[in-house]
Amino acid sequence: MIIQLRTLMGLEVGMSALAWLLIPLVAAVGAGLWGSWANRTRKARSDGPELDGYARFRAAMEKSHTGP
């Protein structure tokens, strides 16, 4: 009887709507926390090794080929 009364008053529908609204809210909070963690300050690292490797790659590609 109480379940029927709650359904008639709309509490059952209201609680399910609240649950569906909480799911994206929790997801947004989780995404915000993950984003702030992923964007945290890290030790400064130079691009020296990567740029040196790229310079060697470009130099190798610019060499002329002597075909057989």
N, C-alpha and C positions, 0 to 999 in steps of 0.2 A: 504494500500500500504506500509506503514512503517513497519507493522508487517511482511509482506511478505519479505521485504528487510532485516529485522533483522534475520529472519529465514534463509534466503539465506546466510547471512554473518556468521552465526554460533553463534551469540550472545545469541540466545535463548537456544541453547544447552550448551553453556559455562556457562550461569547463573544457569541452572539446575544442572550442574556438580559441580559448586561452592557450591550450596546449599547442595548437598549430601556430599561434603567434609567437610562442616562446622558442620554438625550434629555430626560426631564422634569427631571432635575437641572440640565442646562444651561439649560433654559427658565426654571426657577425662579431661578437665579442671574441670568440676563438680566433677568427681571422685577424682581428686587430692585434691580439696578443702575439700571434705567430709572425705577423708583419713587423711588429716592433722588435721581436727577437731576431728575425732574419736580417733586419737593417741595423743591427747593433754595431757599434764602433769596434773595429778590429785593428790589429796592429797594422801600421802603415807598411805597405809593401810596394816596392818599386816595380815598374814594368820592364826593368832591364833585361832579364833573361828571355822574356817573351819577345821583346823587340829585337834582341840580338838574333834569336832563332828566325824571326821573320826576315831580317836583313840577309841572313845566309840563304834562306829559301829564295828570296828575290834574286840574289846574285846567281844562284844556281839556275834559275829559270831564264835569266837574261843571257846566259852563255849561248853562243851560237853552236848549233849542232853541225858536226861534220859527218854527213851521211856516207854509207859504204858504197 
